[in-house]
């Protein structure tokens, strides 16, 4: 008896059946688990771990490659630095506010920037 391995899970059964059709077109034997539970009450789907697409243990690599090529699985890429992480790196070295949380540093610096713009306008208009 071969072991069945879950290669991917979905919230809705129809998504799992589309993936099953793709894998079967590649010649991979597939079974779907927990689809009836999700059909009866789809709110249970996340609680039970979704509708699972399972393949035989010997076919896992081939199935993962087929799902990757079909776009069901996204390749892991290194994320580009976000604005927050860049802001954190640059402002953590500032004296006095460098030890505060990123959110507080952001608020303080925006406040300083706004005051630097508004105060000269007020003094020049008087």
N, CA, C and O atoms as a Tinker XYZ file with bonds, in Angstrom:
   504  protein
     1  N      0.835000   -1.180000    0.000000    73     2
     2  CA     0.000000    0.000000    0.000000    64     1     3
     3  C      0.879000    1.243000    0.000000    63     2     4     5
     4  O      1.772000    1.378000    0.837000    81     3
     5  N      0.627000    2.152000   -0.941000    73     3     6
     6  CA     1.405000    3.373000   -1.034000    64     5     7
     7  C      0.777000    4.471000   -0.197000    63     6     8     9
     8  O     -0.437000    4.511000    0.005000    81     7
     9  N      1.625000    5.352000    0.279000    73     7    10
    10  CA     1.146000    6.500000    1.044000    64     9    11
    11  C      0.703000    7.604000    0.098000    63    10    12    13
    12  O      1.307000    7.820000   -0.954000    81    11
    13  N     -0.360000    8.298000    0.487000    73    11    14
    14  CA    -0.842000    9.449000   -0.263000    64    13    15
    15  C     -0.351000   10.701000    0.437000    63    14    16    17
    16  O     -0.496000   10.838000    1.652000    81    15
    17  N      0.227000   11.610000   -0.322000    73    15    18
    18  CA     0.801000   12.845000    0.219000    64    17    19
    19  C      0.009000   14.031000   -0.310000    63    18    20    21
    20  O     -0.282000   14.109000   -1.504000    81    19
    21  N     -0.337000   14.949000    0.575000    73    19    22
    22  CA    -1.025000   16.177000    0.162000    64    21    23
    23  C     -0.010000   17.117000   -0.474000    63    22    24    25
    24  O      0.967000   17.509000    0.163000    81    23
    25  N     -0.245000   17.477000   -1.734000    73    23    26
    26  CA     0.674000   18.378000   -2.428000    64    25    27
    27  C      0.188000   19.822000   -2.418000    63    26    28    29
    28  O      0.990000   20.751000   -2.514000    81    27
    29  N     -1.122000   20.011000   -2.301000    73    27    30
    30  CA    -1.672000   21.360000   -2.265000    64    29    31
    31  C     -3.084000   21.270000   -1.684000    63    30    32    33
    32  O     -3.743000   20.236000   -1.793000    81    31
    33  N     -3.537000   22.354000   -1.072000    73    31    34
    34  CA    -4.914000   22.384000   -0.575000    64    33    35
    35  C     -5.567000   23.691000   -1.006000    63    34    36    37
    36  O     -4.895000   24.701000   -1.216000    81    35
    37  N     -6.878000   23.651000   -1.133000    73    35    38
    38  CA    -7.655000   24.793000   -1.605000    64    37    39
    39  C     -8.816000   25.039000   -0.664000    63    38    40    41
    40  O     -9.214000   24.149000    0.087000    81    39
    41  N     -9.354000   26.237000   -0.705000    73    39    42
    42  CA   -10.523000   26.569000    0.096000    64    41    43
    43  C    -11.778000   25.959000   -0.500000    63    42    44    45
    44  O    -12.641000   25.463000    0.225000    81    43
    45  N    -11.879000   25.996000   -1.828000    73    43    46
    46  CA   -13.092000   25.537000   -2.497000    64    45    47
    47  C    -12.829000   24.262000   -3.299000    63    46    48    49
    48  O    -11.768000   24.121000   -3.907000    81    47
    49  N    -13.779000   23.341000   -3.303000    73    47    50
    50  CA   -13.599000   22.075000   -4.013000    64    49    51
    51  C    -13.369000   22.239000   -5.510000    63    50    52    53
    52  O    -12.600000   21.479000   -6.099000    81    51
    53  N    -14.021000   23.218000   -6.137000    73    51    54
    54  CA   -13.865000   23.370000   -7.582000    64    53    55
    55  C    -12.422000   23.692000   -7.963000    63    54    56    57
    56  O    -11.955000   23.282000   -9.026000    81    55
    57  N    -11.714000   24.425000   -7.098000    73    55    58
    58  CA   -10.300000   24.702000   -7.360000    64    57    59
    59  C     -9.482000   23.415000   -7.305000    63    58    60    61
    60  O     -8.575000   23.202000   -8.111000    81    59
    61  N     -9.818000   22.569000   -6.346000    73    59    62
    62  CA    -9.101000   21.299000   -6.208000    64    61    63
    63  C     -9.351000   20.397000   -7.408000    63    62    64    65
    64  O     -8.449000   19.692000   -7.860000    81    63
    65  N    -10.574000   20.420000   -7.921000    73    63    66
    66  CA   -10.882000   19.573000   -9.075000    64    65    67
    67  C    -10.161000   20.057000  -10.336000    63    66    68    69
    68  O     -9.802000   19.246000  -11.190000    81    67
    69  N     -9.949000   21.348000  -10.460000    73    67    70
    70  CA    -9.173000   21.852000  -11.599000    64    69    71
    71  C     -7.716000   21.403000  -11.499000    63    70    72    73
    72  O     -7.118000   21.002000  -12.497000    81    71
    73  N     -7.148000   21.470000  -10.297000    73    71    74
    74  CA    -5.780000   20.991000  -10.103000    64    73    75
    75  C     -5.695000   19.490000  -10.338000    63    74    76    77
    76  O     -4.714000   19.002000  -10.899000    81    75
    77  N     -6.718000   18.754000   -9.911000    73    75    78
    78  CA    -6.759000   17.308000  -10.133000    64    77    79
    79  C     -6.756000   17.007000  -11.626000    63    78    80    81
    80  O     -6.040000   16.113000  -12.077000    81    79
    81  N     -7.544000   17.740000  -12.387000    73    79    82
    82  CA    -7.595000   17.526000  -13.837000    64    81    83
    83  C     -6.233000   17.779000  -14.469000    63    82    84    85
    84  O     -5.817000   17.043000  -15.364000    81    83
    85  N     -5.538000   18.815000  -14.009000    73    83    86
    86  CA    -4.204000   19.111000  -14.538000    64    85    87
    87  C     -3.244000   17.969000  -14.241000    63    86    88    89
    88  O     -2.500000   17.531000  -15.119000    81    87
    89  N     -3.264000   17.486000  -13.001000    73    87    90
    90  CA    -2.353000   16.407000  -12.630000    64    89    91
    91  C     -2.684000   15.114000  -13.363000    63    90    92    93
    92  O     -1.781000   14.392000  -13.786000    81    91
    93  N     -3.965000   14.816000  -13.515000    73    91    94
    94  CA    -4.351000   13.605000  -14.246000    64    93    95
    95  C     -3.964000   13.703000  -15.721000    63    94    96    97
    96  O     -3.664000   12.686000  -16.347000    81    95
    97  N     -3.968000   14.913000  -16.283000    73    95    98
    98  CA    -3.536000   15.074000  -17.664000    64    97    99
    99  C     -2.040000   14.811000  -17.814000    63    98   100   101
   100  O     -1.565000   14.520000  -18.911000    81    99
   101  N     -1.302000   14.914000  -16.714000    73    99   102
   102  CA     0.126000   14.605000  -16.705000    64   101   103
   103  C      0.375000   13.127000  -16.407000    63   102   104   105
   104  O      1.525000   12.690000  -16.362000    81   103
   105  N     -0.690000   12.359000  -16.205000    73   103   106
   106  CA    -0.558000   10.933000  -15.938000    64   105   107
   107  C     -0.317000   10.592000  -14.484000    63   106   108   109
   108  O      0.200000    9.520000  -14.170000    81   107
   109  N     -0.688000   11.495000  -13.596000    73   107   110
   110  CA    -0.483000   11.294000  -12.161000    64   109   111
   111  C     -1.806000   10.888000  -11.530000    63   110   112   113
   112  O     -2.838000   11.516000  -11.763000    81   111
   113  N     -1.761000    9.835000  -10.733000    73   111   114
   114  CA    -2.970000    9.392000  -10.037000    64   113   115
   115  C     -3.236000   10.329000   -8.860000    63   114   116   117
   116  O     -2.339000   10.605000   -8.064000    81   115
   117  N     -4.477000   10.815000   -8.755000    73   115   118
   118  CA    -4.820000   11.860000   -7.784000    64   117   119
   119  C     -6.072000   11.462000   -7.018000    63   118   120   121
   120  O     -6.973000   10.818000   -7.556000    81   119
   121  N     -6.108000   11.856000   -5.754000    73   119   122
   122  CA    -7.320000   11.731000   -4.964000    64   121   123
   123  C     -7.551000   13.061000   -4.246000    63   122   124   125
   124  O     -6.611000   13.802000   -3.958000    81   123
   125  N     -8.808000   13.340000   -3.969000    73   123   126
   126  CA    -9.167000   14.587000   -3.273000    64   125   127
   127  C     -9.793000   14.216000   -1.939000    63   126   128   129
   128  O    -10.644000   13.330000   -1.857000    81   127
   129  N     -9.356000   14.910000   -0.898000    73   127   130
   130  CA    -9.819000   14.622000    0.452000    64   129   131
   131  C    -10.540000   15.841000    1.023000    63   130   132   133
   132  O    -10.128000   16.974000    0.777000    81   131
   133  N    -11.590000   15.623000    1.766000    73   131   134
   134  CA   -12.370000   16.642000    2.470000    64   133   135
   135  C    -13.174000   17.546000    1.545000    63   134   136   137
   136  O    -13.574000   18.637000    1.950000    81   135
   137  N    -13.416000   17.114000    0.313000    73   135   138
   138  CA   -14.200000   17.948000   -0.601000    64   137   139
   139  C    -15.675000   17.953000   -0.225000    63   138   140   141
   140  O    -16.347000   18.976000   -0.361000    81   139
   141  N    -16.179000   16.826000    0.243000    73   139   142
   142  CA   -17.605000   16.783000    0.601000    64   141   143
   143  C    -17.903000   17.655000    1.824000    63   142   144   145
   144  O    -18.955000   18.290000    1.891000    81   143
   145  N    -16.996000   17.686000    2.773000    73   143   146
   146  CA   -17.175000   18.531000    3.952000    64   145   147
   147  C    -17.241000   19.995000    3.540000    63   146   148   149
   148  O    -18.079000   20.747000    4.036000    81   147
   149  N    -16.359000   20.396000    2.637000    73   147   150
   150  CA   -16.349000   21.788000    2.173000    64   149   151
   151  C    -17.573000   22.101000    1.319000    63   150   152   153
   152  O    -18.030000   23.243000    1.290000    81   151
   153  N    -18.106000   21.102000    0.627000    73   151   154
   154  CA   -19.301000   21.338000   -0.181000    64   153   155
   155  C    -20.532000   21.521000    0.694000    63   154   156   157
   156  O    -21.397000   22.343000    0.394000    81   155
   157  N    -20.607000   20.763000    1.762000    73   155   158
   158  CA   -21.759000   20.863000    2.648000    64   157   159
   159  C    -21.757000   22.202000    3.375000    63   158   160   161
   160  O    -22.787000   22.870000    3.455000    81   159
   161  N    -20.597000   22.595000    3.905000    73   159   162
   162  CA   -20.481000   23.881000    4.581000    64   161   163
   163  C    -19.084000   24.424000    4.310000    63   162   164   165
   164  O    -18.115000   24.001000    4.940000    81   163
   165  N    -18.983000   25.358000    3.376000    73   163   166
   166  CA   -17.655000   25.827000    2.987000    64   165   167
   167  C    -16.951000   26.626000    4.071000    63   166   168   169
   168  O    -15.757000   26.897000    3.945000    81   167
   169  N    -17.653000   27.011000    5.136000    73   167   170
   170  CA   -16.995000   27.686000    6.243000    64   169   171
   171  C    -16.092000   26.730000    7.029000    63   170   172   173
   172  O    -15.190000   27.175000    7.739000    81   171
   173  N    -16.329000   25.431000    6.907000    73   171   174
   174  CA   -15.493000   24.442000    7.575000    64   173   175
   175  C    -14.175000   24.231000    6.841000    63   174   176   177
   176  O    -13.245000   23.653000    7.403000    81   175
   177  N    -14.080000   24.679000    5.620000    73   175   178
   178  CA   -12.914000   24.390000    4.789000    64   177   179
   179  C    -11.604000   24.813000    5.450000    63   178   180   181
   180  O    -10.663000   24.022000    5.520000    81   179
   181  N    -11.538000   26.033000    5.927000    73   179   182
   182  CA   -10.307000   26.496000    6.573000    64   181   183
   183  C    -10.049000   25.778000    7.884000    63   182   184   185
   184  O     -8.896000   25.555000    8.255000    81   183
   185  N    -11.110000   25.415000    8.588000    73   183   186
   186  CA   -10.953000   24.740000    9.863000    64   185   187
   187  C    -10.356000   23.340000    9.705000    63   186   188   189
   188  O     -9.630000   22.873000   10.583000    81   187
   189  N    -10.656000   22.676000    8.599000    73   187   190
   190  CA   -10.140000   21.325000    8.385000    64   189   191
   191  C     -8.872000   21.306000    7.541000    63   190   192   193
   192  O     -8.367000   20.237000    7.198000    81   191
   193  N     -8.362000   22.474000    7.209000    73   191   194
   194  CA    -7.138000   22.542000    6.420000    64   193   195
   195  C     -7.377000   22.588000    4.933000    63   194   196   197
   196  O     -6.449000   22.366000    4.155000    81   195
   197  N     -8.577000   22.867000    4.520000    73   195   198
   198  CA    -8.894000   23.003000    3.105000    64   197   199
   199  C     -9.192000   21.680000    2.432000    63   198   200   201
   200  O     -9.154000   20.619000    3.055000    81   199
   201  N     -9.491000   21.768000    1.145000    73   199   202
   202  CA    -9.726000   20.584000    0.314000    64   201   203
   203  C     -8.360000   20.155000   -0.193000    63   202   204   205
   204  O     -7.680000   20.912000   -0.886000    81   203
   205  N     -7.962000   18.944000    0.154000    73   203   206
   206  CA    -6.602000   18.491000   -0.110000    64   205   207
   207  C     -6.504000   17.677000   -1.390000    63   206   208   209
   208  O     -7.309000   16.777000   -1.631000    81   207
   209  N     -5.506000   18.003000   -2.210000    73   207   210
   210  CA    -5.187000   17.226000   -3.406000    64   209   211
   211  C     -4.008000   16.344000   -3.036000    63   210   212   213
   212  O     -2.944000   16.829000   -2.651000    81   211
   213  N     -4.219000   15.025000   -3.162000    73   211   214
   214  CA    -3.184000   14.090000   -2.751000    64   213   215
   215  C     -2.727000   13.233000   -3.926000    63   214   216   217
   216  O     -3.515000   12.868000   -4.798000    81   215
   217  N     -1.430000   12.923000   -3.926000    73   215   218
   218  CA    -0.849000   12.045000   -4.932000    64   217   219
   219  C     -0.050000   10.964000   -4.216000    63   218   220   221
   220  O      0.239000   11.069000   -3.024000    81   219
   221  N      0.301000    9.922000   -4.967000    73   219   222
   222  CA     1.119000    8.871000   -4.376000    64   221   223
   223  C      2.499000    9.417000   -4.059000    63   222   224   225
   224  O      2.983000   10.349000   -4.701000    81   223
   225  N      3.111000    8.824000   -3.067000    73   223   226
   226  CA     4.406000    9.294000   -2.594000    64   225   227
   227  C      5.459000    9.312000   -3.706000    63   226   228   229
   228  O      6.338000   10.175000   -3.719000    81   227
   229  N      5.369000    8.371000   -4.626000    73   227   230
   230  CA     6.344000    8.291000   -5.718000    64   229   231
   231  C      6.142000    9.388000   -6.762000    63   230   232   233
   232  O      7.050000    9.665000   -7.545000    81   231
   233  N      4.967000   10.013000   -6.785000    73   231   234
   234  CA     4.651000   11.023000   -7.794000    64   233   235
   235  C      4.731000   12.457000   -7.279000    63   234   236   237
   236  O      4.367000   13.388000   -7.998000    81   235
   237  N      5.195000   12.650000   -6.063000    73   235   238
   238  CA     5.172000   13.980000   -5.449000    64   237   239
   239  C      5.998000   14.981000   -6.255000    63   238   240   241
   240  O      5.517000   16.076000   -6.546000    81   239
   241  N      7.216000   14.632000   -6.616000    73   239   242
   242  CA     8.083000   15.563000   -7.349000    64   241   243
   243  C      7.468000   15.960000   -8.689000    63   242   244   245
   244  O      7.455000   17.137000   -9.049000    81   243
   245  N      6.963000   14.982000   -9.419000    73   243   246
   246  CA     6.343000   15.248000  -10.722000    64   245   247
   247  C      5.102000   16.125000  -10.546000    63   246   248   249
   248  O      4.863000   17.033000  -11.342000    81   247
   249  N      4.316000   15.854000   -9.510000    73   247   250
   250  CA     3.106000   16.641000   -9.256000    64   249   251
   251  C      3.451000   18.075000   -8.884000    63   250   252   253
   252  O      2.799000   19.009000   -9.350000    81   251
   253  N      4.463000   18.257000   -8.055000    73   251   254
   254  CA     4.855000   19.606000   -7.656000    64   253   255
   255  C      5.351000   20.392000   -8.868000    63   254   256   257
   256  O      5.052000   21.578000   -9.001000    81   255
   257  N      6.101000   19.744000   -9.743000    73   255   258
   258  CA     6.587000   20.411000  -10.948000    64   257   259
   259  C      5.425000   20.804000  -11.859000    63   258   260   261
   260  O      5.412000   21.903000  -12.415000    81   259
   261  N      4.444000   19.901000  -12.012000    73   259   262
   262  CA     3.277000   20.195000  -12.850000    64   261   263
   263  C      2.457000   21.344000  -12.275000    63   262   264   265
   264  O      1.982000   22.201000  -13.020000    81   263
   265  N      2.290000   21.367000  -10.955000    73   263   266
   266  CA     1.543000   22.454000  -10.310000    64   265   267
   267  C      2.298000   23.775000  -10.406000    63   266   268   269
   268  O      1.684000   24.833000  -10.546000    81   267
   269  N      3.614000   23.719000  -10.332000    73   267   270
   270  CA     4.433000   24.916000  -10.478000    64   269   271
   271  C      4.312000   25.480000  -11.885000    63   270   272   273
   272  O      4.152000   26.688000  -12.060000    81   271
   273  N      4.387000   24.614000  -12.888000    73   271   274
   274  CA     4.274000   25.047000  -14.282000    64   273   275
   275  C      2.880000   25.592000  -14.591000    63   274   276   277
   276  O      2.732000   26.513000  -15.394000    81   275
   277  N      1.853000   25.016000  -13.946000    73   275   278
   278  CA     0.480000   25.457000  -14.187000    64   277   279
   279  C      0.141000   26.737000  -13.417000    63   278   280   281
   280  O     -0.907000   27.336000  -13.659000    81   279
   281  N      1.002000   27.161000  -12.503000    73   279   282
   282  CA     0.765000   28.390000  -11.764000    64   281   283
   283  C      0.015000   28.207000  -10.457000    63   282   284   285
   284  O     -0.368000   29.194000   -9.829000    81   283
   285  N     -0.202000   26.983000  -10.035000    73   283   286
   286  CA    -0.872000   26.756000   -8.752000    64   285   287
   287  C      0.066000   27.030000   -7.584000    63   286   288   289
   288  O     -0.367000   27.425000   -6.502000    81   287
   289  N      1.353000   26.814000   -7.818000    73   287   290
   290  CA     2.359000   27.051000   -6.793000    64   289   291
   291  C      3.274000   28.148000   -7.310000    63   290   292   293
   292  O      3.739000   28.092000   -8.448000    81   291
   293  N      3.525000   29.124000   -6.491000    73   291   294
   294  CA     4.417000   30.211000   -6.865000    64   293   295
   295  C      5.825000   29.881000   -6.398000    63   294   296   297
   296  O      6.018000   29.355000   -5.302000    81   295
   297  N      6.814000   30.194000   -7.241000    73   295   298
   298  CA     8.201000   29.984000   -6.852000    64   297   299
   299  C      8.570000   30.995000   -5.792000    63   298   300   301
   300  O      8.168000   32.157000   -5.842000    81   299
   301  N      9.341000   30.529000   -4.836000    73   299   302
   302  CA     9.789000   31.412000   -3.769000    64   301   303
   303  C     10.845000   32.352000   -4.328000    63   302   304   305
   304  O     11.836000   31.914000   -4.913000    81   303
   305  N     10.627000   33.629000   -4.145000    73   303   306
   306  CA    11.612000   34.622000   -4.540000    64   305   307
   307  C     11.957000   35.448000   -3.317000    63   306   308   309
   308  O     11.159000   35.565000   -2.386000    81   307
   309  N     13.129000   36.010000   -3.325000    73   307   310
   310  CA    13.502000   36.857000   -2.201000    64   309   311
   311  C     12.743000   38.165000   -2.323000    63   310   312   313
   312  O     12.794000   38.808000   -3.371000    81   311
   313  N     12.050000   38.566000   -1.291000    73   311   314
   314  CA    11.257000   39.788000   -1.374000    64   313   315
   315  C     12.158000   41.018000   -1.468000    63   314   316   317
   316  O     13.221000   41.081000   -0.852000    81   315
   317  N     11.710000   41.977000   -2.242000    73   315   318
   318  CA    12.440000   43.231000   -2.314000    64   317   319
   319  C     12.198000   44.004000   -1.028000    63   318   320   321
   320  O     11.115000   43.932000   -0.448000    81   319
   321  N     13.191000   44.734000   -0.589000    73   319   322
   322  CA    13.011000   45.470000    0.663000    64   321   323
   323  C     11.836000   46.435000    0.557000    63   322   324   325
   324  O     11.727000   47.203000   -0.398000    81   323
   325  N     10.985000   46.383000    1.529000    73   323   326
   326  CA     9.822000   47.266000    1.529000    64   325   327
   327  C     10.208000   48.633000    2.091000    63   326   328   329
   328  O     11.290000   48.824000    2.646000    81   327
   329  N      9.302000   49.553000    1.928000    73   327   330
   330  CA     9.521000   50.909000    2.428000    64   329   331
   331  C      9.765000   50.895000    3.931000    63   330   332   333
   332  O     10.645000   51.595000    4.432000    81   331
   333  N      8.985000   50.099000    4.641000    73   331   334
   334  CA     9.097000   50.067000    6.107000    64   333   335
   335  C     10.461000   49.535000    6.530000    63   334   336   337
   336  O     11.090000   50.099000    7.425000    81   335
   337  N     10.926000   48.460000    5.902000    73   335   338
   338  CA    12.225000   47.909000    6.307000    64   337   339
   339  C     13.362000   48.867000    5.973000    63   338   340   341
   340  O     14.314000   48.990000    6.744000    81   339
   341  N     13.273000   49.548000    4.829000    73   339   342
   342  CA    14.288000   50.548000    4.477000    64   341   343
   343  C     14.238000   51.729000    5.448000    63   342   344   345
   344  O     15.276000   52.224000    5.888000    81   343
   345  N     13.032000   52.171000    5.777000    73   343   346
   346  CA    12.860000   53.272000    6.722000    64   345   347
   347  C     13.430000   52.881000    8.078000    63   346   348   349
   348  O     14.087000   53.689000    8.735000    81   347
   349  N     13.183000   51.646000    8.498000    73   347   350
   350  CA    13.687000   51.158000    9.779000    64   349   351
   351  C     15.209000   51.160000    9.798000    63   350   352   353
   352  O     15.825000   51.593000   10.772000    81   351
   353  N     15.817000   50.670000    8.708000    73   351   354
   354  CA    17.282000   50.628000    8.643000    64   353   355
   355  C     17.892000   52.020000    8.740000    63   354   356   357
   356  O     18.884000   52.229000    9.438000    81   355
   357  N     17.289000   52.966000    8.033000    73   355   358
   358  CA    17.865000   54.304000    7.970000    64   357   359
   359  C     17.610000   55.122000    9.236000    63   358   360   361
   360  O     18.457000   55.922000    9.631000    81   359
   361  N     16.477000   54.935000    9.863000    73   359   362
   362  CA    16.152000   55.763000   11.027000    64   361   363
   363  C     16.573000   55.136000   12.352000    63   362   364   365
   364  O     16.527000   55.812000   13.380000    81   363
   365  N     16.971000   53.898000   12.363000    73   363   366
   366  CA    17.375000   53.275000   13.630000    64   365   367
   367  C     18.681000   53.865000   14.152000    63   366   368   369
   368  O     19.012000   53.689000   15.325000    81   367
   369  N     19.424000   54.560000   13.300000    73   367   370
   370  CA    20.696000   55.158000   13.710000    64   369   371
   371  C     20.541000   56.600000   14.209000    63   370   372   373
   372  O     21.513000   57.207000   14.660000    81   371
   373  N     19.345000   57.138000   14.131000    73   371   374
   374  CA    19.133000   58.520000   14.578000    64   373   375
   375  C     19.211000   58.610000   16.101000    63   374   376   377
   376  O     18.702000   57.738000   16.805000    81   375
   377  N     19.841000   59.648000   16.599000    73   375   378
   378  CA    19.895000   59.797000   18.057000    64   377   379
   379  C     18.514000   60.127000   18.625000    63   378   380   381
   380  O     17.695000   60.757000   17.956000    81   379
   381  N     18.271000   59.709000   19.821000    73   379   382
   382  CA    17.042000   59.915000   20.591000    64   381   383
   383  C     15.861000   59.084000   20.086000    63   382   384   385
   384  O     15.220000   58.400000   20.884000    81   383
   385  N     15.560000   59.121000   18.809000    73   383   386
   386  CA    14.373000   58.396000   18.350000    64   385   387
   387  C     14.711000   57.042000   17.716000    63   386   388   389
   388  O     13.808000   56.294000   17.344000    81   387
   389  N     15.982000   56.728000   17.594000    73   387   390
   390  CA    16.390000   55.483000   16.951000    64   389   391
   391  C     15.972000   54.232000   17.703000    63   390   392   393
   392  O     15.886000   53.156000   17.111000    81   391
   393  N     15.714000   54.355000   18.991000    73   391   394
   394  CA    15.327000   53.188000   19.784000    64   393   395
   395  C     13.810000   52.995000   19.837000    63   394   396   397
   396  O     13.336000   51.975000   20.337000    81   395
   397  N     13.058000   53.948000   19.337000    73   395   398
   398  CA    11.594000   53.844000   19.344000    64   397   399
   399  C     11.120000   52.863000   18.274000    63   398   400   401
   400  O     11.899000   52.444000   17.418000    81   399
   401  N      9.863000   52.507000   18.327000    73   399   402
   402  CA     9.311000   51.615000   17.302000    64   401   403
   403  C      9.251000   52.346000   15.970000    63   402   404   405
   404  O      9.267000   53.576000   15.919000    81   403
   405  N      9.183000   51.577000   14.898000    73   403   406
   406  CA     9.173000   52.145000   13.555000    64   405   407
   407  C      7.990000   53.085000   13.375000    63   406   408   409
   408  O      8.128000   54.138000   12.752000    81   407
   409  N      6.840000   52.723000   13.908000    73   407   410
   410  CA     5.650000   53.543000   13.754000    64   409   411
   411  C      5.830000   54.905000   14.416000    63   410   412   413
   412  O      5.473000   55.930000   13.836000    81   411
   413  N      6.384000   54.918000   15.630000    73   411   414
   414  CA     6.604000   56.186000   16.335000    64   413   415
   415  C      7.636000   57.042000   15.609000    63   414   416   417
   416  O      7.471000   58.256000   15.497000    81   415
   417  N      8.706000   56.405000   15.113000    73   415   418
   418  CA     9.709000   57.160000   14.351000    64   417   419
   419  C      9.084000   57.804000   13.122000    63   418   420   421
   420  O      9.392000   58.948000   12.790000    81   419
   421  N      8.209000   57.067000   12.450000    73   419   422
   422  CA     7.544000   57.585000   11.252000    64   421   423
   423  C      6.681000   58.788000   11.601000    63   422   424   425
   424  O      6.733000   59.808000   10.915000    81   423
   425  N      5.892000   58.677000   12.658000    73   423   426
   426  CA     5.020000   59.774000   13.076000    64   425   427
   427  C      5.842000   61.004000   13.462000    63   426   428   429
   428  O      5.504000   62.125000   13.082000    81   427
   429  N      6.914000   60.793000   14.212000    73   427   430
   430  CA     7.751000   61.914000   14.641000    64   429   431
   431  C      8.386000   62.606000   13.438000    63   430   432   433
   432  O      8.375000   63.834000   13.359000    81   431
   433  N      8.931000   61.846000   12.515000    73   431   434
   434  CA     9.592000   62.451000   11.357000    64   433   435
   435  C      8.606000   63.153000   10.432000    63   434   436   437
   436  O      8.937000   64.193000    9.862000    81   435
   437  N      7.410000   62.610000   10.271000    73   435   438
   438  CA     6.386000   63.282000    9.461000    64   437   439
   439  C      5.968000   64.586000   10.134000    63   438   440   441
   440  O      5.765000   65.598000    9.463000    81   439
   441  N      5.840000   64.560000   11.454000    73   439   442
   442  CA     5.483000   65.768000   12.198000    64   441   443
   443  C      6.557000   66.842000   12.025000    63   442   444   445
   444  O      6.241000   68.011000   11.803000    81   443
   445  N      7.817000   66.445000   12.126000    73   443   446
   446  CA     8.918000   67.399000   11.943000    64   445   447
   447  C      8.908000   67.968000   10.529000    63   446   448   449
   448  O      9.118000   69.165000   10.335000    81   447
   449  N      8.667000   67.124000    9.560000    73   447   450
   450  CA     8.618000   67.562000    8.160000    64   449   451
   451  C      7.482000   68.556000    7.930000    63   450   452   453
   452  O      7.671000   69.579000    7.273000    81   451
   453  N      6.315000   68.256000    8.466000    73   451   454
   454  CA     5.167000   69.158000    8.311000    64   453   455
   455  C      5.445000   70.495000    8.992000    63   454   456   457
   456  O      5.136000   71.554000    8.446000    81   455
   457  N      6.033000   70.440000   10.190000    73   455   458
   458  CA     6.352000   71.687000   10.893000    64   457   459
   459  C      7.396000   72.487000   10.132000    63   458   460   461
   460  O      7.336000   73.717000   10.125000    81   459
   461  N      8.347000   71.826000    9.494000    73   459   462
   462  CA     9.381000   72.528000    8.727000    64   461   463
   463  C      8.783000   73.214000    7.505000    63   462   464   465
   464  O      9.341000   74.193000    7.009000    81   463
   465  N      7.678000   72.721000    7.026000    73   463   466
   466  CA     7.026000   73.341000    5.866000    64   465   467
   467  C      6.042000   74.420000    6.307000    63   466   468   469
   468  O      6.001000   75.493000    5.706000    81   467
   469  N      5.261000   74.159000    7.329000    73   467   470
   470  CA     4.195000   75.075000    7.739000    64   469   471
   471  C      4.714000   76.285000    8.517000    63   470   472   473
   472  O      4.261000   77.403000    8.271000    81   471
   473  N      5.645000   76.094000    9.443000    73   471   474
   474  CA     6.117000   77.213000   10.282000    64   473   475
   475  C      6.731000   78.344000    9.453000    63   474   476   477
   476  O      6.408000   79.502000    9.718000    81   475
   477  N      7.585000   78.087000    8.478000    73   475   478
   478  CA     8.084000   79.211000    7.675000    64   477   479
   479  C      6.968000   79.929000    6.914000    63   478   480   481
   480  O      7.026000   81.148000    6.751000    81   479
   481  N      5.970000   79.208000    6.455000    73   479   482
   482  CA     4.853000   79.842000    5.754000    64   481   483
   483  C      4.092000   80.762000    6.703000    63   482   484   485
   484  O      3.698000   81.861000    6.314000    81   483
   485  N      3.886000   80.330000    7.927000    73   483   486
   486  CA     3.167000   81.159000    8.907000    64   485   487
   487  C      3.978000   82.410000    9.236000    63   486   488   489
   488  O      3.427000   83.511000    9.270000    81   487
   489  N      5.285000   82.253000    9.480000    73   487   490
   490  CA     6.103000   83.406000    9.844000    64   489   491
   491  C      6.315000   84.374000    8.694000    63   490   492   493
   492  O      6.439000   85.579000    8.910000    81   491
   493  N      6.356000   83.854000    7.472000    73   491   494
   494  CA     6.538000   84.734000    6.325000    64   493   495
   495  C      5.273000   85.471000    5.939000    63   494   496   497
   496  O      5.338000   86.524000    5.306000    81   495
   497  N      4.122000   84.932000    6.312000    73   495   498
   498  CA     2.856000   85.586000    5.975000    64   497   499
   499  C      2.485000   86.665000    6.980000    63   498   500   501
   500  O      1.562000   87.439000    6.727000    81   499
   501  N      3.163000   86.738000    8.090000    73   499   502
   502  CA     2.837000   87.742000    9.109000    64   501   503
   503  C      3.444000   89.053000    8.796000    63   502   504
   504  O      3.269000   90.010000    9.551000    81   503
